[in-house]
Amino acid sequence: MNLPNLQPVASVLALLAQEPVSGFTAENVATRPEIVERGLRFLNLAYTAVWVVLAVYLVSLSVRLRRLSLQVRRLRERGGAGDGLRG
């Protein structure tokens, strides 16, 4: 069975198999601690950014909830006490 569409994929996979692995291995990390330091710095910045975004979102929700509560209170005062809006 000859699948002509898989020939380019097979050739790319063969080239990748011949290339040496140059990623993060135990040997690379042990000999170059600056790689770990850079990665930890990035992780720390990303973690901080996520918490800052979450805090800003929660503050914005709090402000919006406060505004909505004031609006509901004004509508209740404007509509009167007898129309069933009290809860």
N, C-alpha and C positions, 0 to 999 in steps of 0.2 A: 504494500500500500504506500503510494507516494503522495504526500501532501505538499504541493508547491507553496502554499501559503505559510507553512511552518519553516521553510528553509531559511529566511532571514532571521527568524527568532533563534533557530538552532545555531546559526553562525555567530550571533551576538553572545549566546550562552557559552559557546566554545571559547570565544575571546575572553569573556569574563572569567572562565575557569582557568585560563592561562595566566591572568594578571595576579600578582601577589596581593595579599590582603594588607591594606595600609590603614585600616581603621583603628579603633581603640582596642588594643589587645593588652593583656596584662604586662607584657614586656615594654610596650610603648609607654604605658602609664607609669610604670615603676621607674623608668629612666627619665621621664619628663613630667615632673610634678606640676609644672606650669599649666599643662593641659587640664589637670584636675582642678587647679585653682581657677582657671578661666571658666570651666564648666560650673563650678560651685558659685562663682560670682554671677553668672548668667541665671542660674537657678534661683539664687537669692533675689535678684532683680525681678524675675518673672513672678515669684511668690509674692513679693511686695506689691507689684503692679496689680495682681489679682485682688489682694486685700484692699488696695486703695479704690479700685473700681467697685468692689462690693460695698465699701463704706459710703462712697458717693451715691451709689444706687439706693442704699438704705436711707440716707439722709434725704434724698429727693423723694422717696416714698413717704417719709415722715412729713415733709413739707406739704406734699400733695394731699395727704390724709387730713392734716390740720386745716388746709383750705377747704376741703370737701366738708369737713365737720362744721366749719363756720357757715358755709353755704346752706347746709341742711338746717342749721339753727335759724338762719335768717328766713328760710322758706317756711319753717314752722311758725315763726313769729308773724310773718306776713299772712300766712294762711289761716291763722286762728287755732284755737285749742280744740274745736269740736269736729274736725274733719278726719279724725282717725290716724293722723300722722305720728302721734306720740307712741313711743315704744319702750 
